[in-house]
């Protein structure tokens, strides 16, 4: 019996060493990447991703001319993506792969943070919860900066946790990396600067020595200084977010669904997160009191940025939208991981542990399946520009022209330059590159008919953002018709807009 107990202890020790090694973080990263790659190219690129294509296919000089009046807050992301696009192109997989890799890196970081704050089981569970989360896959499959903000937020938080380690003799090493990490987070998305406020609450809860407080304040000031300059420079570009909604209960409910992954996941995720807080408090006795507790790290990270953004939006211009807080999603995974680890310790019998964990995993996985399926379908995106591009590829002929009824239609078409680039843009007076924007500048409606006088075929493209009864749109449609006579050769309606192809049936006669 003594020999059996000894073997059991040896097996437990070996399992503990494996959980404390590099394998669990790497496994979490691999699973996250695998989940992210499933269906990554299925939904079409849409309007926001078209901006990434448009900007990253310009020269550095042309790109830099845009930022003084447009998209300054996304400048770093475009600069990072440009060499990637130059090598791998603008296909959906190529554009979205950096986001998938960033989410995989975040998974590894979460496993390490959870391990340091609560123990190896909590770290592994947090990484697995992250890999299985619907929002992880959603933003891993988006060619925008949101996934990168999550990865950099995890890095910054890990550096803070290491700096707060009471056994750390040289915490300045970690703070030296912390300041640039937070600055990069803010440059990837300005709202990410609010992670500093969350970390400030973490320090209040952790109550470190005065020297640690001083080092953090210096690091925070160094990180915030360039972000303040960025915020002031971007003030004139606030018109880009005029569409943001005012805070309301509906907005708060939507944010809660976002943080937990889906409406069906709100209850189980909150229950596991609450259990994670309790388990973390009770489980501190088994972890050396050398670093911040998991609730002290994760709760402010999950809650403080959202609360601050909603407060600012309620007294000033709205600045809150759920996807702007993607960098807070890792905190929820940490709390869920702590809850799952708590279930492991709640029962002493192996069979009871297995049953509890199986039930908890099922409660999370079953509602997640519907969300995972939905985000990989086309109706999860506002635009199906691939359908429009396929129509052009199949039916366009040399010499065809296109008239975008407004600049937003031209912007969306930039998602597939190989298709729309073969059409002559008959309605543009200054193209987006020369205009240093995304929409270009359009001709006046009265200038369109002479441009189309010698055109035998013209495509007309609308976009969901346009009012079909708006005076400018109607005038442009009448201008195209007046350049005829035409016959309608084809109509394609797709999610986010429509295309019409006209073929000439007679010579153009000016009405002048």
Residue, then its C-alpha position, 0 to 999 in steps of 0.5 A: x500500500x505504501x508503494x502504491x501511494x508512493x507511485x500515486x504521489x510520483x504520478x501527481x508530481x510528474x503531472x504537475x511538472x508537465x502542467x508547469x512546463x512549456x507544453x500547456x501554453x503551446x497546446x493552448x496556442x495550437x488549439x486556438x490557431x486550429x479553431x481560428x483557421x476553421x472557416x477563416x476564409x468563408x465569410x467575404x471581406x467586408x467594408x472595414x477589411x476593405x479599408x485594410x486592403x486599400x491602405x496596405x496596397x499603397x506606397x508608404x508615402x501615399x499611406x502617410x498622406x492619409x493619416x493627418x485627416x483620416x484613420x490616424x488611430x489605425x496607422x500602426x496596424x496598417x504599417x504592420x500589415x503593409x509588408x505582410x500584404x506585400x509578401x502574402x497578398x490580399x486574399x481573405x486567408x492571407x489578410x486574416x492570418x495575422x489576427x489568428x496568430x495574435x489570438x494564438x499568442x494570447x492563448x499562450x500568454x493566458x496560460x502563463x498568467x493563470x499559472x502564475x496567479x493561481x496554479x497550472x490547472x487554472x492556467x491550462x483551463x484559461x487557455x483552453x477556454x480562450x481557444x473555445x470562445x466564439x469571440x476568440x474565433x470571430x476576431x481571429x477571422x477579422x483583418x483589423x487590429x482587434x486580435x492584436x490588441x488582445x495579444x498585446x494586452x495579455x503581454x502587458x498584463x503578464x509583464x505587470x504580473x511579473x513585476x508585482x512578484x514579491x520575489x522579483x529582485x529587479x522588477x524594473x526589467x519587467x516595467x521596462x517592457x511594460x511601458x512600450x507594450x502599453x504604448x503599442x496597445x494604445x497605438x493599435x487601438x486608442x481605447x486600449x490605453x484604458x488598460x492602464x486604469x485597470x492595472x491601476x486598480x490591480x495595484x490598489x487591490x494588490x497593495x505592493x511596496x512603494x517602490x513598485x508603485x513608483x515604477x508603475x507610475x513612471x512606466x504608465x506615464x511613459x506609455x501614456x505620453x505618446x498616446x495623449x499626443x495621438x489622442x489630441x491629433x485624432x480629435x479632428x477625426x472624430x467624425x469617423x465615429x459619429x455613428x456610435x450609439x449613446x449608452x443605454x441598457x441595450x448597449x450594456x446588454x450587448x456588451x455583456x453578451x460580447x464579453x461572455x461570447x454569446x447570449x446563450x453563454x451569459x449565464x454559464x460564463x458568469x457562473x464560472x467566473x464567480x466560481x473562479x473568484x471564489x476558488x481564487x480566494x480559497x486557493x491562494x493558500x496553495x500558491x505562494x503569496x508572491x504575486x497578484x491574485x487572479x481576481x485582482x488581475x482579471x476583474x479590473x481588466x474585464x470591467x474597468x475599460x467598459x465602465x470608463x468608456x460608457x461613462x465618457x460616452x454618457x457625458x460627451x460624444x459616444x466613444x464606446x462600441x463593443x469590439x473596441x474592448x476586444x482586449x478585455x476578452x482575455x480577462x474573462x477567459x482567466x476567470x472562466x479558467x479559474x472557475x474550471x480549476x475550482x471544479x477540479x478541487x471541489x471534489x476529491x474523488x477522480x470520478x466526481x472531478x471528471x463528472x464536474x468538469x465534463x458537465x461544465x465543459x458541455x454547458x460552455x461548449x453546446x451554446x458555443x457551437x451555434x455561435x461558432x457556426x454563425x460567425x463562419x457564415x456569410x450573414x455574420x458580416x454586413x457585406x458580401x463583397x465576394x459575391x459582387x466580385x464574382x459577378x464582375x469576374x464572370x461577366x465583365x469585358x474589356x472596356x467596361x466602366x463602373x459608376x459607384x453611386x457614392x464613395x462608400x461603394x468604391x471603398x467597399x469594392x477595394x476589398x477585391x481589387x483583382x475584380x473591380x480593378x479591371x473596370x474603368x471608374x467612370x464616376x471618379x474625379x480623384x481616386x482614393x490614393x490621390x485624394x488621400x482617403x478611402x472613398x476618392x472624390x466623385x464627379x458631379x452628376x452632370x459630368x457623368x454622361x459625357x464620361x459614358x458617351x463612348x462606353x458600351x457597357x457600364x456597371x452601377x454599384x450601390x451600398x447598404x450605407x446609401x439612402x436609395x432615395x437620397x437626392x445625390x444618389x437619385x441624380x447619379x442614377x438619372x445621369x447614368x440613364x441619360x447617357x444611354x439608351x441602355x438595356x439592363x443586361x444583369x442585376x445582382x443583389x447581395x448582402x450589403x448592396x447591388x450591382x446592375x449591368x447596362x449595355x448600350x442599345x444606341x448612340x448617346x445624344x447629348x441633351x445640351 
